[in-house]
Amino acid sequence: MSLEPVTLSKRAAEEVKIIMQSDEIPNDTRLRIGVKEGGGCGSGGYTIGFDTKKETDLEYEKHGVTIYVDKKHVMYLMGVTVNYRENDNEWGFVFDLPLEKNGKNE
């Protein structure tokens, strides 16, 4: 079993596939999920985009989408789920944190 620090929801995977087709993303480019480099011990937020594979990447697949995560970001991403929401108030990719799901975010 391979390490999968970030879960990609089925809805988010569908949207990624649409973007990759409509924006004509190059064939050697895949989804990259990471953290912004911030000051201090924590991350400065999450990032999502498309990129080519780097030597330091962890690579795995979810719902037919190949995901790259830099190995130095794994500890900050463990348990995070990337969803896609579209409603009257918001649309786009959102990062759901494990503590938020359990209602224990302090």
N, C-alpha and C positions, 0 to 999 in steps of 0.2 A: 504494500500500500504506500502510495506516495504522499508527501506532505502537501496539504492544500490549505494554506493560511486564510485565504479569502474565499467565501462562497459567492458564486454568481447565481442570482435567481434565474429561473427559466425565462421570465419576462425581460430581464436585463440582457440575457443572452440573445433573445430574439431581436432586441433593439440594436445590439452590437452588430449582429449579422446584417441587418438592414443598412446600418451606417457604412459598414465595410463594402457593401455592394453599391450603394448609391454614391458614395464619395470616392469610389474607385481607389480604395486603399491598396497599395502595392502588395503583391503576393507574399513577399517575405516579411510582412508586417503583421503583428498580432496585438492583442489587447495587453496593455501594461497597467497594472495597479500598483500604487506605491504611496509613499508619504512625502510631504514637502519637508525639506530640510529646514528645521527651525532651531532656535536657540534653546539651551537647556536640555533636560533629559528627555522630554517628550517630542512628539512630532508636531509640525506646524500645520497639520491637516492632511487630507488624503488627496491623491491624484489619480486620474484615469485618462487614458489616451491610447494612442497606437504607436508602436515602436518596433525596431528589429531586436533580435535576441543579443544579449550581452553575455560575456563570459561568466559573470557573477549571478546570472539569473536562475531562479527556480522556474521550471516550466511544467504546467499541467493543463488538463482540459476539463471544462464544465459545460454541459449542454451543447457540445459541438464547437465551443469557442476555446482556442488556445490562449492561456493566460501566462504572462511573464511577471514575476515579482523578484526584485533584487533581494538577494539573500539577507542583506543587512536590514531590510525592512520587515522581514517575516515576523519578528517579535511584536512589532507595532500593529500588525494586521491580523493576528490570530483571532479567529472568531467573528471577524467583520463580515457582513453580508452586503453585497452591492445589489441594490434593487433599482427598478425603473418605475417611476410614478408619473402618472399623467391624470390630472384632474383640474377643476376650476382654479385652484389656488397655486398649483405647482406642477412642473413637469421636468423630467430629467432623471439622471442617475443620482441616487442617494446612498450614503453609507450608513447602514444600521449597525450600531455597536452592540456587543453582547449584553452589556449592562442595561442598555435602553430597552432591549427586548424583554428583560425580566423585570423592568420597572424599578431597578435598583441603582440607577445612575445617580451618583452623589457628587 
